[in-house]
């Protein structure tokens, strides 16, 4: 497992796992369909691949939410896993009122590859059509997955519907 893993479980629910490399502890969080978390994660990978210095993804629980925030220049990035008691992304919690649950460092290329691998596994095991059935309001981020796959040197991906 890289820094993150994301498992789609049953209709409307997934599990996010984050491992701080330094201490090998794994933190697990439930993820609700109410937010396009996999899409956020894919867009985070693309932003980091393009060299952006800050990127984040939101993972809603019911109640509360986790934000994975990554910052840095060059290949060395710092990450924080932030816990909000309510949905800060929906302005139901103060965006500056969070608890840092985990933090550490990760390489930019390593994290981009990690995100692409998460998407590849979900694409292969579930596929875009079944993903939409399970995730209800959000489609599998197919375009972002294809772009990330090309970015990590896998070339065009044969995508199934």
Phi and psi in degrees as GROMACS dihedral restraints (atoms count N, CA, C in turn):
[ dihedral_restraints ]
;  ai    aj    ak    al  type     phi  dphi    fc
    3     4     5     6     1   -79.9    20    10
    4     5     6     7     1  -150.8    20    10
    6     7     8     9     1   -62.5    20    10
    7     8     9    10     1   -40.2    20    10
    9    10    11    12     1  -128.4    20    10
   10    11    12    13     1   155.2    20    10
   12    13    14    15     1  -140.0    20    10
   13    14    15    16     1   150.3    20    10
   15    16    17    18     1  -141.2    20    10
   16    17    18    19     1   118.0    20    10
   18    19    20    21     1  -116.7    20    10
   19    20    21    22     1   124.0    20    10
   21    22    23    24     1   -81.2    20    10
   22    23    24    25     1   124.4    20    10
   24    25    26    27     1   -98.5    20    10
   25    26    27    28     1   -83.4    20    10
   27    28    29    30     1  -127.0    20    10
   28    29    30    31     1  -180.0    20    10
   30    31    32    33     1   -50.8    20    10
   31    32    33    34     1   117.6    20    10
   33    34    35    36     1    82.7    20    10
   34    35    36    37     1     4.0    20    10
   36    37    38    39     1  -136.0    20    10
   37    38    39    40     1   143.3    20    10
   39    40    41    42     1  -140.4    20    10
   40    41    42    43     1   173.6    20    10
   42    43    44    45     1  -126.9    20    10
   43    44    45    46     1   130.0    20    10
   45    46    47    48     1  -104.0    20    10
   46    47    48    49     1   130.6    20    10
   48    49    50    51     1  -120.2    20    10
   49    50    51    52     1   135.6    20    10
   51    52    53    54     1  -126.1    20    10
   52    53    54    55     1   129.3    20    10
   54    55    56    57     1  -117.5    20    10
   55    56    57    58     1   122.2    20    10
   57    58    59    60     1   -78.7    20    10
   58    59    60    61     1   115.2    20    10
   60    61    62    63     1   -54.1    20    10
   61    62    63    64     1   -37.7    20    10
   63    64    65    66     1   -64.7    20    10
   64    65    66    67     1   -39.7    20    10
   66    67    68    69     1  -113.4    20    10
   67    68    69    70     1     0.3    20    10
   69    70    71    72     1    62.0    20    10
   70    71    72    73     1     8.9    20    10
   72    73    74    75     1   -75.7    20    10
   73    74    75    76     1   140.3    20    10
   75    76    77    78     1  -110.7    20    10
   76    77    78    79     1   127.9    20    10
   78    79    80    81     1  -106.5    20    10
   79    80    81    82     1   132.8    20    10
   81    82    83    84     1  -118.5    20    10
   82    83    84    85     1   141.8    20    10
   84    85    86    87     1  -137.3    20    10
   85    86    87    88     1   142.5    20    10
   87    88    89    90     1   -74.7    20    10
   88    89    90    91     1   147.7    20    10
   90    91    92    93     1  -130.1    20    10
   91    92    93    94     1   127.2    20    10
   93    94    95    96     1   -96.3    20    10
   94    95    96    97     1   152.7    20    10
   96    97    98    99     1   -66.3    20    10
   97    98    99   100     1    -9.8    20    10
   99   100   101   102     1   -62.6    20    10
  100   101   102   103     1   -16.9    20    10
  102   103   104   105     1  -130.7    20    10
  103   104   105   106     1   150.2    20    10
  105   106   107   108     1   -83.2    20    10
  106   107   108   109     1    67.2    20    10
  108   109   110   111     1   -65.8    20    10
  109   110   111   112     1   -41.6    20    10
  111   112   113   114     1   -65.1    20    10
  112   113   114   115     1   -38.3    20    10
  114   115   116   117     1   -62.4    20    10
  115   116   117   118     1   -42.6    20    10
  117   118   119   120     1   -58.6    20    10
  118   119   120   121     1   -45.3    20    10
  120   121   122   123     1   -62.2    20    10
  121   122   123   124     1   -42.9    20    10
  123   124   125   126     1   -63.3    20    10
  124   125   126   127     1   -43.3    20    10
  126   127   128   129     1   -66.2    20    10
  127   128   129   130     1   -33.1    20    10
  129   130   131   132     1   -61.5    20    10
  130   131   132   133     1   -46.1    20    10
  132   133   134   135     1   -59.4    20    10
  133   134   135   136     1   -43.4    20    10
  135   136   137   138     1   -65.5    20    10
  136   137   138   139     1   -41.9    20    10
  138   139   140   141     1   -61.8    20    10
  139   140   141   142     1   -44.4    20    10
  141   142   143   144     1   -66.3    20    10
  142   143   144   145     1   -38.0    20    10
  144   145   146   147     1   -63.2    20    10
  145   146   147   148     1   -31.6    20    10
  147   148   149   150     1   -83.2    20    10
  148   149   150   151     1     0.1    20    10
  150   151   152   153     1    92.8    20    10
  151   152   153   154     1     7.9    20    10
  153   154   155   156     1   -60.4    20    10
  154   155   156   157     1   146.4    20    10
  156   157   158   159     1   -87.9    20    10
  157   158   159   160     1   -14.6    20    10
  159   160   161   162     1  -139.4    20    10
  160   161   162   163     1   134.5    20    10
  162   163   164   165     1  -150.3    20    10
  163   164   165   166     1   152.7    20    10
  165   166   167   168     1  -150.6    20    10
  166   167   168   169     1   162.8    20    10
  168   169   170   171     1  -140.5    20    10
  169   170   171   172     1   146.0    20    10
  171   172   173   174     1  -108.9    20    10
  172   173   174   175     1   137.5    20    10
  174   175   176   177     1  -131.3    20    10
  175   176   177   178     1   103.8    20    10
  177   178   179   180     1   -80.0    20    10
  178   179   180   181     1   135.4    20    10
  180   181   182   183     1  -107.2    20    10
  181   182   183   184     1  -175.3    20    10
  183   184   185   186     1  -134.3    20    10
  184   185   186   187     1    93.5    20    10
  186   187   188   189     1   -92.8    20    10
  187   188   189   190     1   177.2    20    10
  189   190   191   192     1    91.2    20    10
  190   191   192   193     1   171.7    20    10
  192   193   194   195     1  -158.8    20    10
  193   194   195   196     1   157.7    20    10
  195   196   197   198     1  -112.9    20    10
  196   197   198   199     1   137.8    20    10
  198   199   200   201     1  -116.6    20    10
  199   200   201   202     1   127.4    20    10
  201   202   203   204     1   -97.9    20    10
  202   203   204   205     1   114.6    20    10
  204   205   206   207     1  -116.4    20    10
  205   206   207   208     1   129.0    20    10
  207   208   209   210     1  -123.9    20    10
  208   209   210   211     1   132.8    20    10
  210   211   212   213     1  -139.0    20    10
  211   212   213   214     1   147.9    20    10
  213   214   215   216     1   151.2    20    10
  214   215   216   217     1   160.5    20    10
  216   217   218   219     1  -108.2    20    10
  217   218   219   220     1   153.6    20    10
  219   220   221   222     1    69.5    20    10
  220   221   222   223     1  -152.4    20    10
  222   223   224   225     1   -86.2    20    10
  223   224   225   226     1   -25.2    20    10
  225   226   227   228     1   -82.7    20    10
  226   227   228   229     1   116.7    20    10
  228   229   230   231     1  -117.4    20    10
  229   230   231   232     1   148.1    20    10
  231   232   233   234     1  -104.6    20    10
  232   233   234   235     1   141.8    20    10
  234   235   236   237     1  -126.0    20    10
  235   236   237   238     1   153.3    20    10
  237   238   239   240     1  -134.8    20    10
  238   239   240   241     1   140.9    20    10
  240   241   242   243     1  -105.8    20    10
  241   242   243   244     1   113.8    20    10
  243   244   245   246     1  -108.6    20    10
  244   245   246   247     1   132.6    20    10
  246   247   248   249     1  -105.7    20    10
  247   248   249   250     1   130.1    20    10
  249   250   251   252     1  -115.0    20    10
  250   251   252   253     1   137.3    20    10
  252   253   254   255     1   -69.1    20    10
  253   254   255   256     1   -21.8    20    10
  255   256   257   258     1  -136.1    20    10
  256   257   258   259     1  -169.2    20    10
  258   259   260   261     1   -88.5    20    10
  259   260   261   262     1    91.5    20    10
  261   262   263   264     1   -63.9    20    10
  262   263   264   265     1   -32.5    20    10
  264   265   266   267     1   -68.4    20    10
  265   266   267   268     1   -18.7    20    10
  267   268   269   270     1  -107.1    20    10
  268   269   270   271     1    19.0    20    10
  270   271   272   273     1    59.1    20    10
  271   272   273   274     1    31.2    20    10
  273   274   275   276     1  -101.8    20    10
  274   275   276   277     1     2.9    20    10
  276   277   278   279     1  -147.0    20    10
  277   278   279   280     1   150.1    20    10
  279   280   281   282     1   -64.7    20    10
  280   281   282   283     1   122.9    20    10
  282   283   284   285     1   -64.3    20    10
  283   284   285   286     1   -13.9    20    10
  285   286   287   288     1  -100.8    20    10
  286   287   288   289     1     3.0    20    10
  288   289   290   291     1  -107.7    20    10
  289   290   291   292     1    85.5    20    10
  291   292   293   294     1  -140.2    20    10
  292   293   294   295     1   165.4    20    10
  294   295   296   297     1  -114.8    20    10
  295   296   297   298     1   131.7    20    10
  297   298   299   300     1   -81.7    20    10
  298   299   300   301     1   116.1    20    10
  300   301   302   303     1   -90.6    20    10
  301   302   303   304     1   -28.8    20    10
  303   304   305   306     1  -157.4    20    10
  304   305   306   307     1   151.9    20    10
  306   307   308   309     1  -157.1    20    10
  307   308   309   310     1   160.4    20    10
  309   310   311   312     1   172.7    20    10
  310   311   312   313     1  -160.1    20    10
  312   313   314   315     1  -124.4    20    10
  313   314   315   316     1   149.9    20    10
  315   316   317   318     1  -151.2    20    10
  316   317   318   319     1   148.2    20    10
  318   319   320   321     1   -76.9    20    10
  319   320   321   322     1   141.9    20    10
  321   322   323   324     1   -57.4    20    10
  322   323   324   325     1   -52.8    20    10
  324   325   326   327     1   -62.8    20    10
  325   326   327   328     1   -38.3    20    10
  327   328   329   330     1   -61.4    20    10
  328   329   330   331     1   -43.8    20    10
  330   331   332   333     1   -69.4    20    10
  331   332   333   334     1   -40.2    20    10
  333   334   335   336     1   -60.9    20    10
  334   335   336   337     1   -44.5    20    10
  336   337   338   339     1   -62.8    20    10
  337   338   339   340     1   -41.3    20    10
  339   340   341   342     1   -58.9    20    10
  340   341   342   343     1   -46.1    20    10
  342   343   344   345     1   -64.9    20    10
  343   344   345   346     1   -42.9    20    10
  345   346   347   348     1   -61.4    20    10
  346   347   348   349     1   -39.3    20    10
  348   349   350   351     1   -66.4    20    10
  349   350   351   352     1   -37.9    20    10
  351   352   353   354     1   -60.6    20    10
  352   353   354   355     1   -48.2    20    10
  354   355   356   357     1   -63.1    20    10
  355   356   357   358     1   -41.6    20    10
  357   358   359   360     1   -62.0    20    10
  358   359   360   361     1   -42.4    20    10
  360   361   362   363     1   -65.2    20    10
  361   362   363   364     1   -44.8    20    10
  363   364   365   366     1   -65.2    20    10
  364   365   366   367     1   -41.2    20    10
  366   367   368   369     1   -60.8    20    10
  367   368   369   370     1   -43.4    20    10
  369   370   371   372     1   -72.7    20    10
  370   371   372   373     1   -44.8    20    10
  372   373   374   375     1   -79.2    20    10
  373   374   375   376     1   -33.8    20    10
  375   376   377   378     1  -113.7    20    10
  376   377   378   379     1   -45.4    20    10
  378   379   380   381     1    82.5    20    10
  379   380   381   382     1   155.4    20    10
  381   382   383   384     1   -59.7    20    10
  382   383   384   385     1   -40.5    20    10
  384   385   386   387     1   -65.8    20    10
  385   386   387   388     1   -48.0    20    10
  387   388   389   390     1   -67.6    20    10
  388   389   390   391     1   -36.2    20    10
  390   391   392   393     1   -57.6    20    10
  391   392   393   394     1   -46.3    20    10
  393   394   395   396     1   -62.1    20    10
  394   395   396   397     1   -39.4    20    10
  396   397   398   399     1   -60.6    20    10
  397   398   399   400     1   -42.0    20    10
  399   400   401   402     1   -77.1    20    10
  400   401   402   403     1   -35.8    20    10
  402   403   404   405     1   -96.6    20    10
  403   404   405   406     1    -3.7    20    10
  405   406   407   408     1    64.3    20    10
  406   407   408   409     1   -63.2    20    10
  408   409   410   411     1  -103.2    20    10
  409   410   411   412     1    -8.2    20    10
  411   412   413   414     1  -132.1    20    10
  412   413   414   415     1   134.1    20    10
  414   415   416   417     1   -82.9    20    10
  415   416   417   418     1   158.3    20    10
  417   418   419   420     1   -60.5    20    10
  418   419   420   421     1   134.2    20    10
  420   421   422   423     1   -76.1    20    10
  421   422   423   424     1    71.9    20    10
  423   424   425   426     1   -63.6    20    10
  424   425   426   427     1   -46.0    20    10
  426   427   428   429     1   -62.6    20    10
  427   428   429   430     1   -42.8    20    10
  429   430   431   432     1   -65.6    20    10
  430   431   432   433     1   -39.7    20    10
  432   433   434   435     1   -60.6    20    10
  433   434   435   436     1   -45.8    20    10
  435   436   437   438     1   -62.5    20    10
  436   437   438   439     1   -43.0    20    10
  438   439   440   441     1   -63.9    20    10
  439   440   441   442     1   -42.8    20    10
  441   442   443   444     1   -65.3    20    10
  442   443   444   445     1   -39.3    20    10
  444   445   446   447     1   -62.2    20    10
  445   446   447   448     1   -41.1    20    10
  447   448   449   450     1   -67.4    20    10
  448   449   450   451     1   -37.5    20    10
  450   451   452   453     1   -64.1    20    10
  451   452   453   454     1   -34.8    20    10
  453   454   455   456     1   -92.1    20    10
  454   455   456   457     1    10.4    20    10
  456   457   458   459     1    88.4    20    10
  457   458   459   460     1    19.8    20    10
  459   460   461   462     1   -93.0    20    10
  460   461   462   463     1    -7.0    20    10
  462   463   464   465     1    70.3    20    10
  463   464   465   466     1  -169.6    20    10
  465   466   467   468     1   -61.1    20    10
  466   467   468   469     1   140.3    20    10
  468   469   470   471     1  -104.7    20    10
  469   470   471   472     1   135.1    20    10
  471   472   473   474     1   -77.7    20    10
  472   473   474   475     1   101.9    20    10
  474   475   476   477     1   -95.2    20    10
  475   476   477   478     1   132.2    20    10
  477   478   479   480     1   -97.4    20    10
  478   479   480   481     1   152.4    20    10
